[in-house]
Amino acid sequence: MPNVKIPKQPNENDFEMLDEDLELLHSDRDTIYRRLQ
């Protein structure tokens, strides 16, 4: 069996950072919606 290079798995920390960014995005969107109303 030939050696197959496995792509580097993203760290869980990366996902946590993503989650935090998403939360920030959502809260930003919420404030924008409130301003529009």
Secondary structure by P-SEA (a helix, b strand, c coil): cccccccccccaaaaaaaaaaaaaaaaaaaaaaaaac
